[in-house]
Amino acid sequence: MTRMITLIDPVVKDYLLYNSRWRSPVSKAILLGIMVVVSVLACFGLYATNNPFSVWLWVPYAAAGSILGYFLLAFLDRERRVRFFHFLTITSVVFITAPAAAFFNDRSPFPRVTVGFVEEGLKILPVLLLAIYIPNLIRTRKDGIVYGALAGMGFNVIEIGAYIADLIHKSPVLDVMVQQSTRFGLWGLGTHIIWSAFIGMGIGFAAESTQRRWHKWKRFVLFYLLIAVMHSAYDLGLLIVGMMLIASAVAFLRGIPVDLSSTSQMYSPIWEGMRYGAYIYNIVLIIILVVQIRRSFRLENRLQAAELSTEELTVVPEEELKKVMSERLFFKRKYQNFPKALGSKMVLYQNLLAMQKHTATQFGLRIDEVEPVSRLRNAIRSLRTNH
């Protein structure tokens, strides 16, 4: 991982690794131990009970079906986005934690009861480790939502691949692909993404908090327990509620009956119910996520305006500060007097600077003594000088 992190912009890397447990040999050893244990469980899980090559054969298909969903998540994260950690989150779930979940699911005496606790816990594990080891990566509830959703996307990708690989020998190929494609949901944003995003929001709240121990992490724990119960209840049969509501509505509008045997017929009422019924089941979670994303964007805009307004003109000139002050929700400011790539890097550095100053103030640190603050200021000045 250390070698791969060197691929990141060195200024961004210094920001991310500031005050990070990744720098501690003991913490590295603990992380390595966790990775080894989970990897061994993965080998005894999916890899021991299935032909992994037959699963990986369908993973690109599942990944392609999730591309639009990924672009949406990347859009939400674009203010301080580091794509390396997007792909690290997705691949760690695909190759390690999802197969480890299969180990526990296969050995549980009541798999439909325990499935939510197992899968939700192992899905969110990479995000939790990122929040602990690289705290500057996840600083707001929106960050937690995005990384939680990325973990859910990784789980969805490998699960679709595993289901297709298993069922393709029992039913016609096209029927299996049509049926399992309903798991993509809307643009690749299905149930796993919604559930993990909600738990990730709990990690985001913990990142925003200056409290310690239980008071810091209690919302994360409560959100995990809530989603675990909802997930298990969904697998125990509650999924039928949303599915039948959608199927009945579609059948009524088309003037045709609901045929429960038409799951492999694309765009049949049941097919539509399988695809979109999850949104009925999770509608309250979806509303909460949308509201919190809007609040987080608004918070970050105010934070950037407040922190950057105190900077020298060599760091944030008056013209750029006006754009910071007038930046709208879900929009990212652009500096037209720079080439596109350089302007984007300038905005990124300024946003990181604002977040680092805000975090330092939260924890009672002297801003000028926080190393990434001076490094980011100098990097911004250097971009202007070399332009």
N, C-alpha and C positions, 0 to 999 in steps of 0.2 A: 504493500500500500504506500509506503514511503516513497518508493521510486515513482509510482503513478502520480502522487501528489506533486512531484516536481514538474509535471506537465502543466500545472495551473500557473497562471500569472503570478510571479513572485510577490507582487504587492498584495494581491488578494490572498495568497497563501499565508503571508505574515499576519494579515488581519484575521484569517480563520483560525490560525494556530496560536493566537495570543491567549495566554492564560488557559491553554488547553491541556487536558490530561494526557493527550497523545505524546507530549514531551516527557512524561514520566516513565522510566523503565518499568516500575512496578505496575503502573496502569496499563502499559503495553502488554505486559505478561498476563494480566487479568483478561484483557481483551482477546489476546491470542488463545488463552484457555477456553473462553466462551466460544470462540470460533471453531476450535478443534472439537469440543463436545457437540456442538450443533451440527458440524459437518459429519461427524461419525453417526449421529442419529439420522442424518439425511441419507447416508449410505445404507443404513439398515431400513430405511423407509421406502421411498419411491424406487431407489436404485436396486434394492434387493428383491422387490416384488414385481417389477415391471422391466421390460426391455427399454432402457433409457433412450436408445437411439430411435425407437418408434415414437417416443414422446417428443424428443427434440425435433423430429421430422415435422411435427405440426406446430411447434412453437413459433416459427416465422409467420405462419398463417395467423396465429392468434395475435402476434405482435403487430402485424400489418392492420388487423382489425381494430387496434387500439391507438393508431397513430394520431387520429384527430383528437382523441381524449388527451394524449400526451401534449399535443400542441396547446390545448386549452390550459393545462396545468403549467406549462412553461410560460405561457402568457401571464398567468397570475403571479408568477415568480420572477418576472423579468427585471424588476427594480434592482435586485441584488442576486441575480441568478448565477449559479455555478453549475454548469451542465454535468461536469464530472460526477458530482454527488447525486444528480438525478439518476444517471445510469448505474452508479454504484448501488443505490437503493433498490432499483428495479432488479438488477442482476443478482444481488445478494438474496433477494426473496426467491427469484426463479430457481437458482442453483443450490441454495442452502436451506433457508428457513421453511420454504413450502414443502420440500421433500422431508424435512424433519417433522413437520406437522403430520405428514402421512404416516410416519412411524408411530406416533401416539394414537392417531385415528384407527389404525389397523389393530391396535392392541387394547383399545378401550372396550370394556364390557357393555357400555351404553354409548356408542359413538355419536348418535344423533343428539344426545344430551350434552356430551362434552365437547362436541365439534367447535362450538363458538368460543369456548375458553381456550382450546388448543390453537385453533387457526388464528384467532385475533391476537393472541399473545405472541405467537411466533412471527406473524406478519409485521407487527409493529416493532419487534425487537431491533432491527437495523436502525429504525428512526430514533428509538430511545437511546441506542448506543451513540448515534451521531450527536444527539442533543447533549449527552453527557461528556463525550470526548471532544467534540468540536462545538462548543456552545455558541460561538459567533455565527454558526451556520443557521441555526433556528433561533430567532430572536422575537418573533411575534406569533400570534395565533394563526395568521395566514401562512407563515412558514410551516408551522406544524400541520396545517390542513393539506398543503401541497405535498409535503414529504410523506404524510400518511397515505394520501391518495396514490402517490407513486408506488408505495409498498403494496397497496391493494391491487394496483395495475399489474405489478409483477406476479402476484399470486393468481390473478385472473388469467394471465397469459399461460402459466404452466398448468393450471387446472384445466383450461380448455384443451391444451395439448394432450394432457393425460386422459381426459374423457374421450376425445376423438380416437386416440390410440387404442383405448380399451374397447370402444363400441364399434369400431370400424370393421371388426371381424364378425360382428353379430348382426349387422344391418347393412343395407346398401350405403355406399360411401356418401352419395348426395344427401340421403335422408339424415345421416349422422351430422354432416356439416351444416345442413339447414337448421337442425334442432339445436346443436351446440352453439351456433352463431347467435342465438338469442341471448347468450351469456355476455355478449358485448354490451348489451343494453343500448343506450343512446351514445353514439360516437365512441364506444369503448368504455363508457363510464357506467359500470354495472354495480351490483350490490357490494362486492368486495371493496371497490373504490370508495363508495359512500361510507361504509362502516369504518374503514381504516382512516379515512379523512377525519371522521368524528373523533376517533381516539387520538389521532395526531393533533387535533385542536386542543386536547387536554395537555399534550406536551408543549404546545405553543403557549398556552396559559401559564404553564410552569416556567417557561422561558421568560415571560413578561414579569413574573413575580419576583420580588426581592425577599420573600419569606424563605424559610428553610424546612427541610425534612417533610413531615406529613402535610403541613400547611401549604407547602410549595407544590407537592405532587398529588394532593387529594383529588383534584378534578380529573387528572389523568387516570387515576385508579378507578374512580366512579364511572367515568366514561367507558373505560375498558369493560367493567362489569356489566354496564347497561348494554353495550353492543354485543358482548358475549352471550348474554341472555337472549337478546333479539335474534342473533344469528342462530342459536340452537332452536329457538321457537320457530324460526323460518324453516329450518330443515325438518322439524317435527311435523310440519303441515300448514303453518300459517301462510306460507307462500301462496297457497291456493286462493286466499282472500283477494289479494290484488290481482292475481292472474284471472280469476273468474269475473271480477268487476270490469277489467279491460276487455276480456273476451266477450262478455255479454253486451257491452256498449258497442263494440265493433260489429257484432252480429246483428244488433238492433238497427244500426245505421245502414248496414248492407242488406237487411231484410232476409238473412239466412240463419239457420239454426247453429248452435254451438256444438261442434263435433269434437268430442274428446279424443278421438283417434287420429286427428289431423295434425299432430305435433310436427310431422316432417313436411307439411305443406306450407311453403313460404307464403306469408301474408294471410294465412287462415286466421280466424278469430282466436283460436287457442295459441297459435304462433305469436300473434301480437300480444296476447296475455302473458305468455312466457317471457317475452322481451321487455315489456313495459310494466308488468304487474309489480315489480320490485319498487318502482317509484311511488306507487300507492302505499305500499307497506312502509316505506322509508320517508314519506312526505314530510313529517315533522322534522326529521334529521336534516333533510335537504333545505327546508326553510331556515333552520337555525344556522346551517353552514353558510348559506347565501348572506344572511344578515351579518354574521361575524366576519365574513370576507370583506363586505362593504365597510364595516366598522374598522377593520384592520387597515384597509387602504386609507381611510380617512385619518386614522391615527398616524400612519407613516407619513402622509402628506404634511400634517401639522408638525410632526417631529422634524422632518427635513427642513421645513421653512424656519422653524425656531433655531435649530442648531447651525444651519448654514448662514443665517442672517448675521451671525456674530463673527464670521470669518473675514479675513483680510481680502482686499480686492484682487490680489494675486491668486487667491484660491477660488473665490466666487465673485466675479465682477458684478456690477450693478445690473447689467443686462441679463445675465444668467440668473441672478437672484429673483428678478421679476418673473422669469419662467418658473422658477421653483415655487414662488408664492401663488402663481396662477394655475399650477398643475392640477388637472381634473382627475376625478376618480377613474381608475382603470386606464389612464393614459400615462405615457412616459415622455417627458420633455425631450426635445431635440435641439441641438446647437448647430444652426445652419452654417456658421462661419468655420466649421471644422469638417474634414472628410467624415463620412458616416461612421467608419470604424473608430476613429479617434474621438469623435463626439460621444459615441456610445460608451467608450472607456472612461471619458471624463465624467459622464453622468453616473456610471457605476462607482467610480472612486468617490465622488461627492456623496452618493447615497450611503456608501460604507462608512465614510467619515462621519456623517450625521448619526448613523446608528451607533458607531463606536463612542462618540461623545455622549449620546443619550445613555448608553449602558454604563459608562464611567460615572456619570452624574448619579444614576440610580444607586450605584454601590458606594457612593461617597469618595470616589477617587479624584485626584487632581488631574484634570484633562491633559495638561501639558506634559505630565509625567507618564502618560499612557503611550507606549511605543508606537502602535499602529496609527495614532492620530498624527504624529509628526511625519511618519513614513507616507501616509496618504496625502498630507499637505504637500510634501516635497515632490511626490509623484505627479500631483496635479500641476504644480508649477513647472515641472520638467516637461509635461505634455505641451504646455503653452509655449515654453521656450523653444522646443524642438519643432514646433509646427511651422 
